[in-house]
Amino acid sequence: MSGIALTTPEQIEAFRLLSLRGALKMEIAGLRHSKGISASKVLREQYGITGQRKAQLVKLEARIKEVTE
């Protein structure tokens, strides 16, 4: 069995941001989970990314680009 190992803090942070992007896209599409905190709230509280969900997505994608380059 093969897999990918994320071993550096930068790789882990990039993966987290990508996961949040996927969750935020689902929230924008109207899909929400009943448990836990929303991706939009995580972005506001932990990353300081504010605004409506679509505006948050634009800011998040810029942040992902910074982290992955």
C-alpha positions as CSV (number, residue, x, y, z in Angstrom):
1,M,0.0,0.0,0.0
2,S,1.4,3.4,-0.9
3,G,0.5,6.8,0.5
4,I,1.6,10.3,1.0
5,A,3.2,11.5,4.3
6,L,2.9,15.1,5.3
7,T,5.9,15.6,7.5
8,T,6.6,19.4,7.6
9,P,4.5,22.0,9.3
10,E,4.1,23.8,5.9
11,Q,2.7,20.6,4.2
12,I,0.3,20.1,7.1
13,E,-0.9,23.7,6.9
14,A,-1.4,23.5,3.1
15,F,-3.5,20.4,3.6
16,R,-5.6,22.0,6.2
17,L,-6.2,25.1,4.0
18,L,-7.1,22.8,1.1
19,S,-9.6,20.9,3.3
20,L,-11.1,24.1,4.5
21,R,-11.5,25.2,0.8
22,G,-13.4,22.1,0.0
23,A,-15.7,22.5,3.0
24,L,-16.3,26.2,2.2
25,K,-17.2,25.3,-1.4
26,M,-19.8,22.8,0.0
27,E,-21.2,25.5,2.3
28,I,-21.5,27.9,-0.7
29,A,-23.4,25.2,-2.6
30,G,-25.8,24.9,0.3
31,L,-24.5,21.7,1.9
32,R,-23.9,22.0,5.6
33,H,-23.1,19.5,8.3
34,S,-25.1,19.3,11.5
35,K,-22.2,18.8,13.8
36,G,-19.1,20.9,14.5
37,I,-18.1,24.4,13.4
38,S,-18.5,25.7,9.9
39,A,-15.5,26.3,7.6
40,S,-16.6,29.9,7.4
41,K,-16.4,30.4,11.1
42,V,-13.0,28.6,11.3
43,L,-11.6,31.0,8.6
44,R,-12.9,34.0,10.5
45,E,-11.7,33.0,14.0
46,Q,-8.4,31.2,13.2
47,Y,-7.2,33.0,10.0
48,G,-8.9,36.4,10.2
49,I,-10.5,35.8,6.7
50,T,-13.7,37.8,6.9
51,G,-16.6,38.6,4.5
52,Q,-19.3,36.6,2.8
53,R,-18.5,33.0,1.9
54,K,-17.6,33.7,-1.7
55,A,-15.3,36.6,-0.6
56,Q,-13.7,34.3,1.9
57,L,-13.1,31.7,-0.8
58,V,-11.2,34.2,-2.9
59,K,-9.1,35.3,0.1
60,L,-8.5,31.6,1.0
61,E,-7.4,30.7,-2.5
62,A,-4.9,33.6,-2.4
63,R,-3.6,32.3,1.0
64,I,-3.3,28.8,-0.4
65,K,-1.3,30.1,-3.4
66,E,1.1,31.9,-1.0
67,V,1.6,28.8,1.2
68,T,2.1,26.4,-1.8
69,E,4.6,28.5,-3.7
